[in-house]
Amino acid sequence: MCAYSVDPDISKASTLPGSYYSDAAAFERGKERYFASSWQFIGHSDLVKVAGQVAPVDLLPGLLDEPLLLTRDTTDQVHCMSNVCTHRGMKLCEGPGNERFLRCRYHGRRFGLDGKFQSMPEFDQVQDFPTEADNLAKVPFAKLGPFLFASANPAAPFEDVFGPVIERLSWLPLDEFVPDHANSRDYMVRCHWALYVDNYLEGFHIPFIHAGLNEVIDYDTYKTEMFEWGNLQLAETKGGEGAFDLPSSSPDFGKQISAYYYWIFPNLMLNFYPWGLSINVIRPLGPALTKVSFIRFVWDASKVAHGAGAELDRVEREDEQVVELVQRGIHSRFYSRGRFSPTKEQGTHQFHRMLANRLNLVS
């Protein structure tokens, strides 16, 4: 695998080379360096709303495919644990439901809803048994309002990674956001996952690609704010229609904000609109195939048809066409590296540096 580098000075920097997007070794190494160490969205707290509920989920299906299990025990505590039996590795819980305990159907090993080992047939003669290793492994997880996140091996605490979101939008009543399954969508995009993120992280292309979106946001006010684990793209409206009604406690009070576009490294987008939230999860399925999930939650249904968040499907299809063309072009024998716009591509520059720095870490 090649060593990659991106100059920290955006005015001098060049992008990652086109070869990065077809580097199979970099793609495989990124599974641990980028994704296993990141916080991933795993669902809404309604998955385990009442005591006794259990819900199996997969951590980043199609890439990590780590089987996890959410439970709510009889004391009303929510747990996130490995969904793999500690005896022979059988997937423990195969579907959602209500249970008093967890039992592996392979050999009968039993666990409490907190993941602690309870019993096992035919093990009376086993010495030094059970031990801590016979409990189901606890998996780090956290909540942002009703939204659940987990990580196989977090590089930083949840509060550090999501702190800028929590602080900036503390006034939003996230617990009032209702899942909108009917308007959530999955898209299959024929490109490397990082190309999709590249495109998301700059508003530079909006006047050229998104005519409808460009009519409702004020491009001249579009800006990017960086923080350690991601960035925020702020968009103001034209004419005030489709803007947040911001409280005086908001640092943006007095501005006509149409959207808060948060990106959390490496593949998570939290797009807040006056009507609610679109959580976008970028799921790599291979070096040239990506699944993009738009998972919607509505807060104020009367505002869905207005502003920057009114035509998400159209914007996505426009982005999809562009990144698929880039996927084809970036492998050209005549393309090597591009340069960054210091005023419009700060987010993409940050992303490329994060990718390169993590790949080059000594194992």
C-alpha positions as CSV (number, residue, x, y, z in Angstrom):
1,M,0.0,0.0,0.0
2,C,1.2,3.5,-0.9
3,A,2.0,6.1,1.8
4,Y,-0.3,9.1,1.4
5,S,0.2,12.7,2.4
6,V,-1.7,16.0,2.1
7,D,-0.1,19.3,3.0
8,P,-1.7,21.0,6.1
9,D,-1.6,24.3,4.3
10,I,-4.6,24.3,2.0
11,S,-3.1,26.9,-0.3
12,K,-0.2,24.5,-1.0
13,A,-2.0,21.2,-0.7
14,S,-3.0,18.8,-3.4
15,T,-5.7,16.2,-3.1
16,L,-5.2,12.5,-2.5
17,P,-4.1,11.0,-5.8
18,G,-6.6,9.3,-8.1
19,S,-4.9,6.0,-7.3
20,Y,-6.2,6.2,-3.7
21,Y,-9.7,5.4,-4.9
22,S,-8.7,2.1,-6.4
23,D,-6.2,1.1,-3.7
24,A,-7.6,-2.2,-2.4
25,A,-5.1,-2.3,0.5
26,A,-6.1,1.2,1.6
27,F,-9.7,0.2,1.4
28,E,-9.2,-2.8,3.6
29,R,-6.9,-1.0,6.0
30,G,-9.5,1.7,6.3
31,K,-12.0,-0.7,7.8
32,E,-10.1,-0.6,11.1
33,R,-8.4,2.8,10.8
34,Y,-11.5,4.7,9.8
35,F,-14.7,2.8,10.6
36,A,-14.1,0.4,13.5
37,S,-12.8,3.3,15.6
38,S,-15.7,5.6,14.7
39,W,-19.1,6.1,16.1
40,Q,-21.8,4.7,13.9
41,F,-25.6,5.3,13.9
42,I,-27.4,2.1,14.9
43,G,-31.0,3.2,15.3
44,H,-33.7,4.9,17.2
45,S,-34.3,4.3,20.9
46,D,-37.8,2.9,20.0
47,L,-36.0,-0.3,19.1
48,V,-35.9,-1.1,22.8
49,K,-38.7,1.1,24.2
50,V,-39.9,-1.1,27.0
51,A,-38.3,-3.5,29.5
52,G,-37.7,-7.0,28.0
53,Q,-37.3,-5.7,24.4
54,V,-34.4,-7.0,22.4
55,A,-33.2,-5.8,19.0
56,P,-30.3,-7.2,16.9
57,V,-28.5,-4.7,14.8
58,D,-25.4,-4.8,12.6
59,L,-22.6,-2.3,13.0
60,L,-22.1,-0.8,9.5
61,P,-23.6,-3.7,7.5
62,G,-21.7,-4.5,4.2
63,L,-18.4,-3.4,5.6
64,L,-17.8,-4.2,9.3
65,D,-20.8,-6.5,9.7
66,E,-20.4,-6.7,13.4
67,P,-23.4,-8.4,15.1
68,L,-24.7,-6.3,18.0
69,L,-27.6,-6.6,20.3
70,L,-29.6,-3.9,22.0
71,T,-31.6,-4.8,25.1
72,R,-33.7,-3.1,27.8
73,D,-33.6,-5.1,31.1
74,T,-36.1,-5.3,33.9
75,T,-34.6,-2.3,35.7
76,D,-35.2,-0.2,32.5
77,Q,-31.5,0.0,31.6
78,V,-30.5,-0.1,27.9
79,H,-27.5,-2.3,27.0
80,C,-25.5,-2.7,23.8
81,M,-23.5,-5.9,23.6
82,S,-22.0,-8.5,21.2
83,N,-24.7,-10.6,19.6
84,V,-22.3,-13.6,19.5
85,C,-22.5,-16.5,22.0
86,T,-19.3,-16.9,24.0
87,H,-19.4,-20.7,23.6
88,R,-19.1,-21.3,19.9
89,G,-19.7,-18.0,18.2
90,M,-23.3,-18.6,17.2
91,K,-25.3,-15.5,16.5
92,L,-27.4,-15.3,19.6
93,C,-30.5,-13.3,18.9
94,E,-31.9,-13.6,15.4
95,G,-34.8,-11.1,15.5
96,P,-36.5,-8.4,17.6
97,G,-38.9,-9.4,20.4
98,N,-39.5,-9.5,24.1
99,E,-37.5,-11.8,26.3
100,R,-36.9,-12.6,30.0
101,F,-33.4,-13.8,29.2
102,L,-31.2,-14.7,26.2
103,R,-30.6,-18.3,25.3
104,C,-28.4,-19.6,22.5
105,R,-30.4,-22.2,20.5
106,Y,-27.2,-24.0,19.5
107,H,-26.2,-25.5,22.9
108,G,-28.4,-23.7,25.3
109,R,-26.1,-21.2,26.9
110,R,-28.1,-18.6,28.8
111,F,-27.5,-14.9,29.5
112,G,-29.3,-12.1,31.3
113,L,-30.6,-9.1,29.4
114,D,-27.5,-7.3,30.7
115,G,-25.3,-9.8,28.9
116,K,-24.1,-11.6,32.0
117,F,-23.7,-15.4,31.8
118,Q,-26.3,-17.3,33.7
119,S,-26.1,-21.0,32.9
120,M,-24.8,-23.7,30.5
121,P,-25.8,-27.4,30.2
122,E,-23.2,-30.1,30.6
123,F,-20.5,-27.8,32.0
124,D,-20.5,-29.0,35.6
125,Q,-17.0,-30.5,35.3
126,V,-15.4,-27.5,33.6
127,Q,-12.8,-25.9,35.9
128,D,-12.5,-22.2,36.5
129,F,-15.9,-21.6,34.9
130,P,-17.6,-19.2,34.4
131,T,-15.2,-16.3,34.0
132,E,-15.7,-12.7,32.8
133,A,-15.0,-14.0,29.2
134,D,-18.2,-16.0,29.3
135,N,-20.3,-12.8,29.6
136,L,-21.3,-11.1,26.3
137,A,-18.9,-8.4,25.5
138,K,-20.1,-4.9,26.2
139,V,-20.0,-2.5,23.2
140,P,-19.5,1.2,23.7
141,F,-22.7,3.1,22.9
142,A,-24.3,6.5,23.4
143,K,-27.4,8.6,22.7
144,L,-28.0,11.9,21.0
145,G,-31.6,12.5,22.0
146,P,-33.4,9.4,20.8
147,F,-30.6,8.4,18.3
148,L,-28.3,5.5,19.2
149,F,-24.7,5.2,18.3
150,A,-22.1,2.5,18.8
151,S,-18.4,1.9,18.1
152,A,-16.4,-1.3,18.0
153,N,-13.3,0.5,19.3
154,P,-13.8,4.3,19.7
155,A,-10.8,6.5,19.0
156,A,-12.4,9.2,21.2
157,P,-15.3,9.5,23.7
158,F,-18.7,10.2,22.1
159,E,-18.9,13.5,24.0
160,D,-15.7,14.7,22.4
161,V,-16.7,13.6,18.9
162,F,-20.3,15.0,19.0
163,G,-19.7,17.8,21.5
164,P,-19.8,20.6,18.8
165,V,-23.2,19.3,17.6
166,I,-24.6,19.0,21.2
167,E,-23.4,22.5,22.1
168,R,-24.5,24.3,19.0
169,L,-28.0,22.7,18.8
170,S,-28.8,22.2,22.5
171,W,-32.1,24.1,22.0
172,L,-33.5,21.5,19.6
173,P,-36.0,19.1,21.2
174,L,-34.5,16.0,19.6
175,D,-36.8,13.7,21.6
176,E,-39.7,15.1,19.6
177,F,-38.3,14.0,16.3
178,V,-40.4,11.2,14.9
179,P,-39.1,8.5,12.5
180,D,-40.3,9.0,8.9
181,H,-39.9,5.5,7.4
182,A,-42.1,6.3,4.4
183,N,-39.7,9.0,3.2
184,S,-36.4,7.4,4.2
185,R,-34.4,6.1,1.2
186,D,-31.4,3.9,0.3
187,Y,-29.4,4.7,-2.8
188,M,-26.8,2.5,-4.5
189,V,-24.0,4.7,-5.9
190,R,-21.3,3.3,-8.2
191,C,-18.4,5.1,-6.7
192,H,-15.8,4.9,-3.9
193,W,-17.3,5.9,-0.6
194,A,-14.7,8.7,-0.1
195,L,-15.7,10.4,-3.4
196,Y,-19.2,10.7,-2.1
197,V,-17.9,12.3,1.1
198,D,-15.6,14.6,-1.0
199,N,-18.7,15.9,-2.8
200,Y,-20.7,16.4,0.4
201,L,-18.0,18.4,2.1
202,E,-18.1,21.4,-0.2
203,G,-20.8,23.8,-1.3
204,F,-18.6,24.8,-4.2
205,H,-20.6,22.8,-6.7
206,I,-24.0,24.0,-5.6
207,P,-24.5,26.7,-8.3
208,F,-23.3,24.4,-11.0
209,I,-25.1,21.2,-10.1
210,H,-28.1,22.0,-7.8
211,A,-30.2,24.7,-9.5
212,G,-33.2,24.1,-7.2
213,L,-31.1,24.2,-4.0
214,N,-29.2,27.3,-5.3
215,E,-32.5,29.1,-5.6
216,V,-33.3,28.8,-1.8
217,I,-29.9,29.2,-0.2
218,D,-27.6,32.3,-0.2
219,Y,-24.4,30.9,-1.7
220,D,-22.4,34.0,-0.7
221,T,-23.0,33.2,3.0
222,Y,-22.2,29.5,2.7
223,K,-19.3,28.6,5.0
224,T,-17.6,25.7,6.7
225,E,-16.5,25.5,10.3
226,M,-14.0,22.8,11.3
227,F,-13.7,20.9,14.6
228,E,-11.5,18.0,15.6
229,W,-13.7,15.1,14.4
230,G,-15.7,16.8,11.6
231,N,-17.1,20.0,10.4
232,L,-20.3,22.1,10.0
233,Q,-21.5,23.6,6.7
234,L,-23.9,26.5,7.4
235,A,-26.3,27.7,4.8
236,E,-28.5,30.8,5.1
237,T,-31.7,31.3,3.1
238,K,-32.6,33.7,0.4
239,G,-35.5,35.9,1.5
240,G,-36.0,34.2,4.8
241,E,-38.3,31.4,3.6
242,G,-37.5,28.0,5.1
243,A,-35.3,29.3,7.9
244,F,-35.0,28.1,11.5
245,D,-36.9,30.1,14.1
246,L,-33.8,30.4,16.3
247,P,-34.1,31.1,20.1
248,S,-32.0,33.9,21.6
249,S,-29.8,31.2,23.2
250,S,-28.6,30.1,19.8
251,P,-25.1,31.4,18.7
252,D,-26.8,31.9,15.3
253,F,-29.7,34.0,16.6
254,G,-30.5,36.8,14.1
255,K,-29.3,34.7,11.1
256,Q,-31.6,33.1,8.5
257,I,-30.2,29.6,8.8
258,S,-31.7,27.1,6.3
259,A,-29.7,24.1,7.3
260,Y,-27.0,22.8,9.6
261,Y,-24.9,20.2,7.7
262,Y,-22.8,18.3,10.1
263,W,-20.2,15.7,9.0
264,I,-18.7,13.3,11.5
265,F,-15.6,11.4,10.4
266,P,-15.6,9.3,8.4
267,N,-19.0,8.6,6.9
268,L,-21.8,10.2,9.0
269,M,-23.9,13.3,8.1
270,L,-26.4,14.9,10.4
271,N,-28.5,17.3,8.3
272,F,-30.7,19.5,10.4
273,Y,-33.6,21.4,8.7
274,P,-36.5,23.4,10.1
275,W,-38.7,20.4,9.6
276,G,-36.3,17.8,11.3
277,L,-33.3,15.7,10.6
278,S,-31.9,13.6,7.8
279,I,-29.2,11.2,9.0
280,N,-27.1,10.2,6.1
281,V,-25.0,7.1,6.5
282,I,-22.4,6.3,3.8
283,R,-21.8,2.6,3.7
284,P,-18.9,1.3,1.6
285,L,-19.7,-2.0,0.0
286,G,-16.6,-2.2,-2.1
287,P,-13.9,0.1,-3.7
288,A,-16.4,1.2,-6.4
289,L,-19.8,0.7,-4.8
290,T,-21.5,2.6,-2.0
291,K,-24.8,2.4,-0.2
292,V,-26.1,5.8,0.9
293,S,-29.0,5.8,3.5
294,F,-31.1,8.9,4.1
295,I,-32.9,8.2,7.4
296,R,-35.5,10.9,8.1
297,F,-37.0,12.2,11.4
298,V,-39.7,14.8,11.3
299,W,-40.1,17.5,13.9
300,D,-42.4,20.0,12.2
301,A,-44.3,18.4,9.3
302,S,-45.7,21.8,8.1
303,K,-42.2,22.8,7.0
304,V,-41.2,19.7,5.0
305,A,-42.0,21.3,1.6
306,H,-40.0,24.5,2.2
307,G,-36.4,25.5,2.1
308,A,-33.1,23.6,1.6
309,G,-34.5,20.3,2.9
310,A,-37.5,20.2,0.6
311,E,-36.1,18.2,-2.4
312,L,-33.6,15.8,-0.8
313,D,-34.3,13.1,-3.4
314,R,-33.6,15.4,-6.3
315,V,-30.4,16.7,-4.7
316,E,-29.2,13.2,-4.0
317,R,-29.8,12.1,-7.6
318,E,-27.9,15.1,-8.9
319,D,-25.0,14.3,-6.6
320,E,-25.1,10.6,-7.6
321,Q,-24.7,11.4,-11.2
322,V,-21.7,13.7,-10.5
323,V,-19.8,11.3,-8.3
324,E,-20.3,8.4,-10.6
325,L,-18.8,10.5,-13.4
326,V,-15.9,11.4,-11.1
327,Q,-15.5,7.7,-10.3
328,R,-14.9,7.1,-14.0
329,G,-12.7,10.1,-14.6
330,I,-10.4,9.8,-11.5
331,H,-8.9,6.6,-12.9
332,S,-7.8,8.3,-16.1
333,R,-4.1,7.9,-17.0
334,F,-4.1,11.7,-17.4
335,Y,-5.3,12.5,-13.9
336,S,-3.1,12.6,-10.8
337,R,-4.0,15.1,-8.2
338,G,-6.1,18.2,-8.0
339,R,-5.8,21.4,-5.9
340,F,-8.1,22.8,-3.2
341,S,-10.0,26.1,-3.2
342,P,-8.9,27.7,0.1
343,T,-12.3,29.5,0.4
344,K,-14.7,26.7,-0.7
345,E,-13.0,23.3,-0.1
346,Q,-11.8,23.5,3.5
347,G,-13.9,20.5,4.5
348,T,-12.6,18.3,1.7
349,H,-9.0,19.3,2.6
350,Q,-9.7,18.3,6.2
351,F,-11.1,15.0,5.2
352,H,-8.2,14.1,2.9
353,R,-5.8,14.9,5.7
354,M,-7.7,12.7,8.2
355,L,-7.7,9.8,5.7
356,A,-4.0,10.1,4.9
357,N,-2.9,10.6,8.5
358,R,-4.8,7.5,9.7
359,L,-3.6,5.3,6.9
360,N,0.0,6.2,7.7
361,L,-0.2,5.3,11.4
362,V,2.2,2.6,12.4
363,S,0.4,-0.6,13.3
